[in-house]
Amino acid sequence: MVPLIGYLLLISFVRLSGRGMVTTGARDIAALAIAIAGMLAVGPAELFFPATAATVFGPIVWLALIAFYTLVVALIALTSTPKLVVIGRSPDQVYAPLLRAATRMDEAAIGDANLMQIRMPTLGVQLRVDGPRGIDHSRVLSFEPIGSPMFWQSLLGNLRHEVRQEPVPIPRRGFAMLAFAAMFACVLLWQGIGNQELVVEGFREWLWR
């Protein structure tokens, strides 16, 4: 639960700060994979745990499972559709800074606010802002497959710069997520402090098969 609590706290602080965070789709997948790693360790990993190998190699088998999980996450991140993820901004709030960022890369860039699309004719790229209206979580995708990492890195840097120039949106969101994270943390601390010996013994039995 600790990685999940940390993830919820990070996202809630970003949303409450009003600053907005722009990252790549691959990094967003990696962060989510880290957040749910603990739940997978006591769920699917426990169900399909290689007990025979654990009796021979002991806790070292966990290194193999971690390596396997890392490779699976890396494969998903690398083969996923290239995109940018904006946390703390709704699609309507992302469109204007994205248009300015696109103009910095292509002076001929034009946009359609109704369709939330931006065309960069010089580069031969057409972008769209995706995400549910009214939710401060947006994605920037391209209609054409763009395999050049340089384009996305340039767009990432320019969009980050433009988002920082935007005023803080009102009202700020993230209070519910922060409350859930605090509740999970309190339950975890209460269980851990009240049953220290049982927690230590259970963890030892779970780790050493």
DAZI-V158460 format. One record per pair of residues at least 12 apart in sequence whose ideal C-beta (glycine too) atoms are under 8 Angstrom apart, sorted by the first residue. I is the first residue (numbers start at 0). J is the second residue. D is the distance in Angstrom with one decimal. If there is no record, write none. Layout:
i=[I/I]
j=[J/J]
d=[D/D]
This chain:
i=[0/0/0/0/1/1/2/2/2/2/2/3/3/3/3/3/4/4/4/4/5/6/6/6/6/7/7/7/7/7/7/8/8/10/10/10/11/11/11/11/11/12/12/13/13/13/14/14/14/14/14/14/14/15/15/15/15/15/16/16/17/17/17/17/18/18/18/19/19/19/19/19/19/19/20/20/20/21/21/21/21/21/21/21/21/22/22/22/22/23/23/23/23/23/23/24/24/24/24/24/24/24/24/25/25/25/26/26/27/28/28/28/28/29/29/32/32/32/36/39/41/44/48/50/53/54/57/57/58/58/60/61/80/81/81/81/81/81/82/82/82/82/83/83/83/83/83/83/84/84/84/84/85/85/85/85/85/85/86/86/87/87/87/87/88/88/88/88/88/89/89/89/89/89/89/89/89/90/90/90/90/90/90/90/91/92/92/92/92/93/93/93/93/93/94/94/94/94/94/95/96/96/96/96/96/97/97/97/97/97/97/98/98/99/99/100/100/100/100/100/101/101/101/101/101/103/104/104/104/104/104/105/105/105/105/105/106/107/107/107/108/114/115/115/115/116/122/123/124/124/124/124/125/125/125/126/126/126/126/127/127/127/127/135/135/139/139]
j=[37/38/183/187/37/187/33/34/35/36/37/34/35/37/38/183/180/183/184/187/34/30/31/33/34/34/176/177/179/180/183/177/180/86/173/176/173/174/176/177/180/173/177/86/87/173/86/87/135/171/172/173/176/171/172/173/174/177/87/171/87/167/168/171/87/163/167/85/86/87/88/162/163/165/85/86/87/83/84/85/86/155/158/159/162/83/84/86/155/81/82/83/84/151/155/76/79/80/81/82/83/84/138/76/77/79/76/84/84/72/75/76/79/72/76/68/72/75/68/68/205/64/208/208/208/208/207/208/206/207/208/206/140/140/141/145/146/151/138/139/140/141/138/139/151/154/155/158/136/137/138/139/136/137/138/139/158/162/135/136/135/168/172/173/135/137/162/165/168/130/132/133/134/135/136/137/168/115/128/129/130/131/132/137/132/135/137/165/168/128/130/137/139/162/110/112/115/117/128/165/158/161/162/164/165/117/126/128/139/158/161/110/117/157/161/154/157/158/160/161/117/119/126/154/157/157/119/122/153/154/157/119/120/121/122/124/121/119/120/121/120/127/127/128/129/128/150/143/141/143/145/150/141/142/143/139/140/141/142/139/140/141/142/168/172/154/158]
d=[5.8/7.6/5.9/5.4/6.3/7.3/5.4/5.2/7.5/5.4/5.0/5.0/6.6/6.3/6.6/7.1/5.3/5.1/5.2/7.1/7.4/6.5/7.3/7.1/3.5/7.8/5.6/7.6/6.3/3.7/7.4/7.1/4.8/6.2/7.3/6.2/4.3/7.7/4.1/3.9/6.1/7.4/7.6/5.4/5.2/7.5/6.9/5.0/6.0/6.9/5.1/3.1/6.9/5.5/7.6/4.3/7.1/6.7/7.5/8.0/6.8/3.5/6.0/5.3/6.6/7.2/7.4/6.3/6.8/3.9/4.7/4.7/7.7/7.3/7.3/4.6/5.9/6.1/7.3/5.2/7.9/6.4/5.2/4.7/5.8/7.2/5.4/7.5/7.7/7.8/7.5/6.2/7.1/6.6/6.4/7.7/5.7/6.9/6.5/4.1/7.0/5.8/7.4/4.0/6.8/6.7/7.9/8.0/4.5/6.9/6.0/4.5/6.3/6.2/5.8/7.7/4.2/7.9/7.0/7.3/7.9/6.2/7.5/6.2/3.8/6.6/6.6/7.4/5.5/6.1/7.8/7.2/6.6/7.8/7.2/6.1/7.9/5.6/5.2/6.0/4.6/8.0/7.0/4.1/7.0/6.6/6.0/6.3/7.6/7.5/5.7/7.9/7.4/4.4/7.4/7.0/7.5/6.9/7.2/5.9/5.3/7.9/8.0/8.0/5.8/5.7/6.6/7.8/7.1/7.1/6.6/6.1/6.1/5.2/7.8/6.3/7.8/5.9/4.6/6.9/4.6/7.7/6.2/4.7/6.6/7.7/7.7/7.0/6.0/5.2/7.9/4.5/7.0/7.7/7.1/6.2/5.6/7.9/5.3/7.5/6.3/3.5/5.0/7.1/5.8/6.2/6.9/6.3/6.1/6.0/7.4/4.5/5.6/7.9/4.8/6.3/3.7/4.4/7.3/4.8/5.0/5.5/6.6/7.5/7.8/5.0/6.8/6.9/6.0/6.7/6.3/4.1/7.2/4.5/5.2/7.8/7.6/7.3/5.1/5.2/7.6/7.5/6.0/4.2/7.8/7.7/7.4/7.2/5.8/6.3/6.4/7.2/6.6/4.6/6.6/6.0/7.0/5.4/7.7/7.6/5.8/7.6/6.7/7.4/5.2/7.4/7.2]
